[in-house]
Amino acid sequence: MADRRIVIGMDGGGTTTRAVAVDLTGRTLAWTQAGSASPGKTPHARENVRQAIQEVVAQAGRTLSEVAALVAGIAGLDEPEDEVWAAEFTTLPGLTCPRIHVNDAVVAHVGALESRPGIIAIAGTGSIRVVVQLFSLLTQEWLFLPLGAAVRPLVTIN
């Protein structure tokens, strides 16, 4: 029997939330779009994120229990304490997979520079700059830093 697990990627911006479901080979199965994911832009941000997750899973012909992982880039996720509301946004009955939450600018950086060191500047609903620097070739620790936010490593690759 084929592995039916999927991975969900989300770009939850200030204007729209886009979600994609791929199988474990990387083949795109479905994508959808919902309203803003930014709690600073709409009181419906949590519902928009949850709607995008549920719709993309349904369009892929899967259930929430078949989601192997979810990575959500969400506008406004700037401080460590923001993880509390971000985790709430992606909490759904039956969704038990690991969930990673980052600022949506990190998603843009990955798309633009494939996570290589560099700087991007974004001007959309909001404006942000992201700097990625390699700290050590031995541990490959990357710093994803939305400038103006607290300095903190968001991703460490072992």
Residue, then its C-alpha position, 0 to 999 in steps of 0.5 A: m500500500a502506498d504511503r498516504r502521508i502528506v506535508i503541508g506548507m503555509d505562507g500566511g501573510g497579511t493579505t492572504t494565506r496560501a497552503v500547499a499539500v505535497d506527498l512524501t515524494g514532493r509531488t503537489l497534490a493540492w493548494t488553496q487560499a484563504g484570508s489574512a493570517s495576521p492577527g494584527k490585520t484581522p480578528h479572523a486570522r485563526e479561522n483563516v489559517r484553520q480553513a486553509i489547513q482543512e481545505v488543502v487536506a480535503q482537496a488532497g483527498r487526505t485526512l488530518s491524521e495523514v499529515a506528517a508535518l506542517v510548516a507555517g510561515i505567519a505574518g506577525l510572528d516576531e517574538p518568542e511569545d508569539e508561538v503561543w497564538a501561532a500554535e493555537f492557530t494550527t491546532l485542529p482535532g486530528l492534526t497530531c503531526p509536528r508543527i513548525h511556526v516561523n515568520d512569513a518572511v522566513v518562507a519568502h527567504v526560503g523561496a527566494l534564496e533557498s535558505r542560502p545566506g543573504i538578505i531579502a527586503i519585502a514590501g507588501t501589506g507590511s514591510i520586513r527585511v530578513v538576514v540569514q547568516l551562517f554562523s558555523l560550517l560545522t553545526q550549520e546554525w542559521l539565523f533567520l532574523p526579521l530585522g527589528a525583531a528580537v535576535r534569535p535563531l529560528v532554525t538549526i540544521n544538524 
